[in-house]
Amino acid sequence: MKIINVSASRKYSVLIGPGLLPRLGEEVGKLCKAGTAAVISDTHVWPLYGEAAVSSLERAGFRVVSFVFPAGEASKNGDTYLSILNFLARSHVTRSDCVVALGGGVVGDMAGFAAATFLRGVAYIQVPTTLLAAVDSSVGGKTAIDLEAGKNLAGAFYQPALVLCDTDTLMTLPEDIFRDGCAEVIKYGVLYDPGLFAHLEEAGLSFDRERVIARCVELKRNVVMEDEFDTGARQMLNLGHTVGHGVEAQSGFTVSHGKAVAIGMAIVSRAAERFGICQPESRARIEALLRAFGLPVSTEYDAQALFSSALSDKKRSGGTLNLVVPRRIGLCERKPTPVAELESFLEAGL
């Protein structure tokens, strides 16, 4: 097991390794007295791991209540959020109790936002069961729901009390969902770590899961500790996301987050090459690695459609949007782009 400590507004540990889910109750008991644990999950994850999570918590003395919502991005909305809050109220959850997010990124975002706002904040624990959640969304305290105008537009910065990543849960992931998470793993290599990128090139989908997840978490930990509230350095993690969120929105969320981020990385890399920012060799390696992992590098949506969606991006400041573009593998930069020039930049990458 690897342990990575995060020192943000709340200090917490990220535990990574096989066989950790049966220890959930023991680890949560170290942080919260044995009261009520409210487990939030979805219809995909609950049948697989709900019983194990509940049993572990009950063995540690917790009264366990559970809320399960339909799996998928379509549930990440105000209706589900309010349903969770009402469930917590009906279950008499107090500030000394805790919320456990058992699932992927949607579950983590929903449960985290509910925990952040119910009774003005109760402790919550992230138990990621997808690669994407393990390497990215479970760490750093970003919680949110989607609005009709765009993705993740209502939320809060609220750090978990613990992240417990049982790598055995990845064994039940459909290959397509596992590949989705690989897009975020590749992103960390492009942003910060040529060695990680090279390992992915060499190992392909057979990469060392515990080692790679831990490295991604370390990299994100470093960024979060420098810029917890996303005003500077943390915006670098948006690589591929501005365009990716546009692809998701234009598709009605039928294109998954990981695939959309892969498309976004490919588009900004091509555009950056054409504007003389990105080395041609690095652009070629980024596209080749995305393809090798079975991820898309193009989209049917045109620059105008992606531009209209990008106008709702959270990184927009007045008439400028901060795009993250690669210069070479392991070195990226923020490119403040006037809204008036954004469409032509996107066009260059299509």
C-alpha positions as CSV (number, residue, x, y, z in Angstrom):
1,M,0.0,0.0,0.0
2,K,1.1,3.5,-0.8
3,I,0.2,6.5,1.4
4,I,0.3,10.0,0.0
5,N,-0.4,12.9,2.4
6,V,-2.1,16.0,1.3
7,S,-1.7,19.3,3.3
8,A,-4.5,21.6,2.2
9,S,-7.2,23.4,4.2
10,R,-7.8,19.9,5.6
11,K,-4.9,17.5,5.9
12,Y,-5.7,14.0,4.8
13,S,-4.2,10.8,3.4
14,V,-4.7,9.0,0.1
15,L,-4.3,5.2,0.6
16,I,-3.6,3.2,-2.6
17,G,-3.3,-0.5,-3.0
18,P,-5.2,-3.8,-3.3
19,G,-7.5,-5.2,-0.7
20,L,-8.3,-1.9,1.0
21,L,-12.1,-1.9,0.8
22,P,-12.5,-4.4,3.7
23,R,-10.5,-1.9,5.8
24,L,-12.8,1.0,5.1
25,G,-14.5,0.9,8.5
26,E,-11.3,0.7,10.3
27,E,-9.8,3.7,8.5
28,V,-12.9,5.8,8.8
29,G,-13.1,4.9,12.5
30,K,-9.7,6.6,13.0
31,L,-11.2,9.9,11.7
32,C,-14.9,9.9,12.8
33,K,-16.4,8.5,16.0
34,A,-18.6,5.5,15.3
35,G,-21.9,7.3,14.5
36,T,-23.7,7.3,11.2
37,A,-22.0,6.7,7.9
38,A,-24.1,7.7,4.9
39,V,-22.9,5.8,1.8
40,I,-23.6,7.5,-1.5
41,S,-23.3,5.3,-4.7
42,D,-24.8,4.6,-8.1
43,T,-26.6,1.7,-9.7
44,H,-23.4,0.4,-11.4
45,V,-21.1,0.4,-8.3
46,W,-23.5,-0.4,-5.5
47,P,-24.3,-4.0,-6.7
48,L,-20.5,-4.7,-6.9
49,Y,-19.2,-3.1,-3.8
50,G,-22.0,-1.8,-1.6
51,E,-22.2,-4.9,0.6
52,A,-18.5,-4.9,1.2
53,A,-18.5,-1.2,2.1
54,V,-21.5,-1.5,4.4
55,S,-20.1,-4.6,6.2
56,S,-16.8,-3.0,6.8
57,L,-18.4,0.1,8.3
58,E,-20.8,-1.9,10.4
59,R,-18.0,-4.0,11.8
60,A,-16.3,-0.8,12.9
61,G,-19.5,0.2,14.8
62,F,-21.1,2.6,12.4
63,R,-24.8,2.8,11.7
64,V,-24.9,2.7,7.9
65,V,-27.5,4.3,5.6
66,S,-27.3,4.4,1.9
67,F,-28.5,6.4,-1.1
68,V,-28.1,5.0,-4.6
69,F,-28.9,7.0,-7.8
70,P,-28.9,6.1,-11.5
71,A,-25.4,5.9,-12.9
72,G,-24.2,8.4,-15.4
73,E,-23.5,12.1,-16.0
74,A,-27.2,12.8,-16.5
75,S,-27.7,12.3,-12.8
76,K,-25.2,15.0,-11.9
77,N,-27.8,17.7,-11.5
78,G,-29.7,19.7,-9.0
79,D,-32.5,17.2,-8.6
80,T,-30.2,14.4,-7.5
81,Y,-28.2,16.8,-5.3
82,L,-31.4,17.9,-3.4
83,S,-32.5,14.3,-3.1
84,I,-29.2,13.5,-1.4
85,L,-29.6,16.5,1.0
86,N,-33.1,15.4,1.9
87,F,-32.0,11.8,2.4
88,L,-29.2,13.0,4.8
89,A,-31.8,15.1,6.7
90,R,-34.3,12.2,6.9
91,S,-31.4,9.9,8.1
92,H,-30.6,12.3,10.9
93,V,-27.0,12.7,9.8
94,T,-25.2,15.2,12.1
95,R,-21.9,17.1,11.9
96,S,-20.2,14.4,13.8
97,D,-21.2,11.8,11.2
98,C,-19.7,11.2,7.7
99,V,-20.6,10.7,4.1
100,V,-18.8,8.0,2.1
101,A,-18.6,8.5,-1.7
102,L,-18.4,5.0,-3.2
103,G,-18.0,5.2,-7.0
104,G,-16.5,7.1,-9.9
105,G,-16.2,10.8,-10.6
106,V,-20.0,11.6,-10.7
107,V,-20.6,9.9,-7.3
108,G,-17.6,11.7,-5.8
109,D,-18.7,15.1,-7.1
110,M,-22.3,14.6,-6.0
111,A,-21.5,13.2,-2.5
112,G,-18.8,15.8,-2.0
113,F,-21.0,18.7,-2.8
114,A,-23.7,17.4,-0.6
115,A,-21.3,16.9,2.2
116,A,-19.9,20.4,1.7
117,T,-23.3,22.0,2.0
118,F,-25.4,19.8,4.3
119,L,-25.3,21.4,7.8
120,R,-22.7,23.7,6.3
121,G,-20.2,20.8,6.1
122,V,-19.9,17.2,7.3
123,A,-16.8,15.0,6.8
124,Y,-16.7,12.8,3.7
125,I,-14.5,10.0,2.5
126,Q,-13.7,9.3,-1.2
127,V,-13.7,5.6,-2.2
128,P,-12.9,5.9,-6.0
129,T,-13.8,2.8,-8.0
130,T,-12.8,4.0,-11.5
131,L,-9.3,4.9,-12.7
132,L,-10.4,8.4,-13.6
133,A,-11.6,9.1,-10.1
134,A,-8.6,7.4,-8.5
135,V,-6.0,9.6,-10.4
136,D,-7.9,12.8,-10.5
137,S,-11.4,13.7,-9.2
138,S,-11.2,12.0,-5.8
139,V,-8.2,14.2,-4.8
140,G,-8.2,17.9,-4.4
141,G,-11.6,18.8,-3.0
142,K,-13.4,20.0,-6.1
143,T,-17.1,19.1,-5.8
144,A,-19.8,20.1,-8.3
145,I,-23.0,19.5,-10.2
146,D,-23.8,20.4,-13.8
147,L,-26.2,23.1,-14.9
148,E,-28.1,23.4,-18.1
149,A,-25.5,26.0,-19.2
150,G,-22.5,23.8,-18.6
151,K,-20.5,21.2,-16.7
152,N,-19.5,21.7,-13.0
153,L,-20.9,25.2,-12.8
154,A,-22.2,24.9,-9.2
155,G,-20.0,23.4,-6.6
156,A,-17.6,24.0,-3.7
157,F,-13.9,23.4,-2.8
158,Y,-14.2,20.9,0.1
159,Q,-11.4,18.5,0.9
160,P,-12.2,14.9,1.9
161,A,-11.2,13.5,5.2
162,L,-9.7,10.4,3.5
163,V,-9.3,8.9,0.1
164,L,-9.2,5.1,0.0
165,C,-8.4,3.7,-3.4
166,D,-8.6,-0.1,-3.5
167,T,-7.0,-1.0,-6.8
168,D,-8.8,-4.3,-6.9
169,T,-12.0,-2.4,-7.7
170,L,-10.5,-1.5,-11.1
171,M,-10.7,-5.2,-12.1
172,T,-14.4,-5.0,-12.7
173,L,-14.2,-1.9,-14.9
174,P,-15.3,-2.4,-18.5
175,E,-12.3,-1.9,-20.7
176,D,-13.9,1.2,-22.3
177,I,-14.3,2.9,-18.9
178,F,-10.7,2.0,-17.9
179,R,-9.5,3.6,-21.1
180,D,-11.5,6.7,-20.2
181,G,-9.4,7.0,-17.0
182,C,-6.2,6.6,-19.1
183,A,-6.9,10.0,-20.7
184,E,-6.4,11.7,-17.3
185,V,-3.2,9.6,-16.7
186,I,-1.8,10.6,-20.1
187,K,-2.7,14.2,-19.2
188,Y,-0.4,14.1,-16.1
189,G,2.5,12.8,-18.2
190,V,2.0,15.6,-20.8
191,L,1.8,18.2,-18.1
192,Y,4.6,17.3,-15.7
193,D,6.3,14.0,-16.1
194,P,8.2,12.7,-19.3
195,G,9.1,9.6,-17.4
196,L,5.5,8.7,-16.7
197,F,4.6,9.4,-20.4
198,A,7.5,7.1,-21.5
199,H,6.3,4.4,-19.2
200,L,2.8,4.6,-20.8
201,E,4.3,4.5,-24.2
202,E,6.3,1.3,-23.3
203,A,3.7,-0.5,-21.2
204,G,0.5,0.5,-22.9
205,L,-2.7,-0.7,-21.1
206,S,-0.5,-3.1,-19.0
207,F,1.1,-0.2,-17.1
208,D,1.8,-0.7,-13.3
209,R,-1.5,0.5,-11.9
210,E,-0.5,1.1,-8.3
211,R,2.7,2.9,-9.3
212,V,0.9,5.0,-12.0
213,I,-2.0,6.0,-9.8
214,A,0.3,6.9,-6.9
215,R,2.4,9.1,-9.3
216,C,-0.7,10.9,-10.6
217,V,-1.9,11.5,-7.1
218,E,1.5,12.8,-6.1
219,L,1.5,15.2,-9.0
220,K,-2.0,16.4,-8.3
221,R,-1.2,16.7,-4.5
222,N,1.7,19.0,-5.4
223,V,-0.5,21.3,-7.5
224,V,-3.4,21.4,-4.9
225,M,-1.0,22.3,-2.1
226,E,0.4,25.2,-4.2
227,D,-3.0,26.4,-5.4
228,E,-5.9,24.8,-3.6
229,F,-8.6,27.2,-4.9
230,D,-7.7,27.2,-8.5
231,T,-6.5,30.7,-9.1
232,G,-3.2,29.9,-10.8
233,A,-1.1,26.8,-11.0
234,R,-4.1,24.4,-10.6
235,Q,-5.6,25.7,-13.8
236,M,-2.9,23.7,-15.6
237,L,-4.9,20.6,-14.8
238,N,-7.4,22.0,-17.3
239,L,-5.4,20.6,-20.2
240,G,-7.8,19.2,-22.7
241,H,-10.8,20.1,-20.5
242,T,-12.1,23.4,-22.0
243,V,-12.5,21.7,-25.4
244,G,-13.4,18.4,-23.8
245,H,-16.3,19.9,-21.9
246,G,-17.5,21.4,-25.1
247,V,-17.5,18.0,-26.8
248,E,-19.4,16.5,-23.9
249,A,-22.0,19.3,-23.9
250,Q,-22.4,19.2,-27.7
251,S,-22.9,15.4,-27.5
252,G,-25.5,15.6,-24.8
253,F,-23.0,13.8,-22.6
254,T,-23.0,10.7,-24.9
255,V,-19.3,11.2,-25.3
256,S,-17.6,10.3,-22.0
257,H,-15.4,12.6,-20.0
258,G,-12.2,10.7,-20.7
259,K,-12.8,10.5,-24.4
260,A,-13.7,14.2,-24.5
261,V,-10.5,15.1,-22.7
262,A,-8.5,13.0,-25.1
263,I,-10.1,14.9,-28.0
264,G,-9.4,18.2,-26.3
265,M,-5.7,17.4,-25.7
266,A,-5.3,16.4,-29.3
267,I,-7.0,19.5,-30.6
268,V,-5.0,22.0,-28.5
269,S,-1.8,20.1,-29.3
270,R,-2.4,20.4,-33.0
271,A,-3.4,24.0,-32.7
272,A,-0.3,24.7,-30.5
273,E,1.9,23.1,-33.1
274,R,0.4,25.2,-35.9
275,F,0.9,28.4,-33.9
276,G,4.6,27.5,-33.2
277,I,4.1,26.7,-29.5
278,C,4.3,22.9,-29.4
279,Q,7.2,20.9,-30.7
280,P,6.0,18.7,-33.7
281,E,7.6,15.6,-32.2
282,S,5.7,16.1,-28.9
283,R,2.4,16.7,-30.7
284,A,3.0,13.5,-32.7
285,R,3.8,11.5,-29.5
286,I,0.7,12.8,-27.7
287,E,-1.6,11.8,-30.6
288,A,0.1,8.4,-31.0
289,L,-0.2,7.6,-27.3
290,L,-3.9,8.6,-27.2
291,R,-4.5,6.3,-30.3
292,A,-2.5,3.5,-28.7
293,F,-4.9,3.6,-25.7
294,G,-7.9,3.5,-28.0
295,L,-8.9,7.1,-27.3
296,P,-10.3,9.4,-30.0
297,V,-8.3,12.4,-31.3
298,S,-10.9,14.2,-33.4
299,T,-14.6,15.2,-33.2
300,E,-17.5,15.7,-35.6
301,Y,-18.3,19.1,-33.9
302,D,-16.9,22.2,-35.7
303,A,-15.1,25.2,-34.1
304,Q,-18.2,27.3,-33.8
305,A,-20.0,24.6,-31.8
306,L,-17.0,24.1,-29.5
307,F,-16.5,27.8,-29.2
308,S,-20.1,28.4,-28.0
309,S,-19.7,25.7,-25.3
310,A,-16.3,27.1,-24.2
311,L,-17.9,30.5,-23.4
312,S,-19.4,28.8,-20.3
313,D,-16.0,27.5,-19.1
314,K,-15.2,28.3,-15.5
315,K,-11.7,29.4,-16.5
316,R,-13.1,32.3,-18.5
317,S,-12.2,35.7,-17.0
318,G,-14.1,38.6,-18.7
319,G,-13.1,38.5,-22.4
320,T,-10.2,36.1,-21.9
321,L,-10.1,32.3,-21.5
322,N,-7.0,30.5,-20.2
323,L,-6.2,27.6,-22.5
324,V,-3.6,25.1,-21.4
325,V,-1.3,24.1,-24.3
326,P,1.8,21.8,-24.4
327,R,5.2,23.1,-25.5
328,R,6.7,19.6,-25.1
329,I,6.1,16.5,-23.1
330,G,6.3,17.5,-19.5
331,L,6.1,21.2,-20.1
332,C,2.8,23.1,-20.7
333,E,1.8,26.7,-20.3
334,R,-1.4,28.7,-19.8
335,K,-2.2,30.7,-22.9
336,P,-4.6,33.6,-22.2
337,T,-6.8,33.6,-25.3
338,P,-9.1,36.5,-26.1
339,V,-12.6,35.2,-26.7
340,A,-12.5,36.8,-30.2
341,E,-9.5,34.6,-31.1
342,L,-10.7,31.4,-29.6
343,E,-12.7,30.1,-32.5
344,S,-9.8,30.5,-34.9
345,F,-7.5,28.7,-32.5
346,L,-9.9,25.8,-32.2
347,E,-10.2,25.7,-36.0
348,A,-6.5,25.3,-36.3
349,G,-6.6,22.1,-34.2
350,L,-9.5,20.4,-35.9
